């Protein structure tokens, strides 16, 4: 009896193993959605850079755009992410760095004028471009990159904060989504990933 139930158990174990293997093989052979349809990140925008010039997404073709949406009054997340990005950029080989264009886009155009953005980006990396625009232009760019943003009243009279998603996107030279870095990424990890992806 003991032998028979042992054999039965072995049989069921094998069936289990085979089922898992078949499932795994099927899953691995199923094309990942990113192969067929790229994530819907990115798209046209028309904004003003820190020198007051109008730029569109087409101006970044041929380079790897590292794009981040935030705001200069951000007390915590934005400065940390931009600082980490700057450290990552400085870890890159000059040949790789040459191909990467870091871009900061404000989600708070009301306060982030050209002048404010210019001063802000200069605090981080010499290559960092800063973009602002009208509320409608910023709304369109944020929508293209699926950026969430919401005004939140702060305790100080007449002041506000912006609640926002903080993800850095790497776009390829054709303007297609390539990778992203979630807030809190380590500079070394970002540099390694960029060295891997940037051709
Ligand atoms: Ni922020």
Boltz pocket constraint, residues with backbone or C-beta under 6 A from the ligand:
constraints:
  - pocket:
      binder: B
      contacts: [[A, 69], [A, 70], [A, 71], [A, 74], [A, 75], [A, 76], [A, 77], [A, 78], [A, 79], [A, 162], [A, 164], [A, 166]]
      max_distance: 6.0
